[in-house]
Each structure stands twice: as structure tokens, then as C-alpha cells.
């Protein structure tokens, strides 16, 4: 399932030299609820910034990828 959303914040971190990101976002149909997803850096577009419009891809109610709209 794909859901249109907006980036509200991001945080990068390393685990054993592998880069991961926590992406904070809100669905366009519920801007008051901030959600987050922890993904490997390759599952998140490069140069993603707060305010960017994205599509969040869910599989079994779990975020498995994010792409630009």
C-alpha cells in the first residue's frame, strides 16, 4: 500500500558502519499525527529534506520504503 505523506524530520545514525535513517512523516490525510520509520539509507531517497512530499510504501502495516512524489 502506498500513502502520500510529508517529511517532518530526519535523523541519521550508524550501526557497524552501515548508515540508517529515522524519517519522521505525516500522512497527507492526517497532518496532526507524526509517524516514524527506521530504514537503511538505501531505502530512503538521497537529499531528502523536511517539507518534501513523499510516498510511503507499507507492507503488512510496516514501512518498507520511501520515495519522492
C-alpha positions in Angstrom: 0.0 0.0 0.0 1.3 3.5 -0.9 0.4 6.5 1.1 1.2 10.1 0.3 3.0 12.0 3.1 5.2 14.9 4.0 8.6 14.7 5.7 8.6 16.3 9.2 12.1 15.4 10.3 15.1 13.1 9.9 17.9 11.6 11.9 20.8 9.6 10.5 22.9 7.0 12.6 25.4 4.3 12.1 25.3 0.6 13.1 28.6 -1.3 12.4 29.5 1.3 9.8 26.2 0.9 8.0 24.0 4.1 7.7 20.4 4.1 8.7 17.8 6.9 8.9 14.8 7.6 11.1 12.3 9.5 8.9 9.5 11.4 10.7 6.5 12.0 8.5 2.8 12.7 8.5 0.2 11.3 6.1 -1.4 14.0 4.0 -4.9 13.0 5.2 -3.8 13.3 8.9 -1.3 16.1 9.3 -1.6 16.1 13.1 -0.1 12.6 13.6 3.7 12.3 13.3 4.8 8.8 12.4 8.3 7.4 12.0 10.2 4.7 10.1 13.7 3.4 10.7 15.2 2.3 7.4 18.5 1.6 5.8 19.9 4.6 3.9 19.3 2.8 0.6 15.6 2.7 1.2 15.4 6.5 1.6 15.9 9.0 -1.3 19.2 11.0 -1.1 19.0 14.7 -0.1 15.5 14.2 1.5 14.6 17.4 3.4 11.9 18.5 5.8 8.8 19.5 3.9 9.5 17.2 0.9 6.5 15.3 -0.4 7.0 11.6 -0.4 5.2 8.3 -0.9 5.5 5.8 2.0 5.3 2.1 0.9 3.7 -0.2 3.5 3.8 -4.0 3.6 1.8 -5.6 6.4 1.5 -2.3 8.2 5.2 -1.8 8.2 7.1 0.8 6.3 9.5 -0.9 3.8 10.4 2.1 1.6 10.1 5.8 0.9 10.3 7.5 -2.4 9.7 11.1 -3.7 6.4 12.0 -5.1 
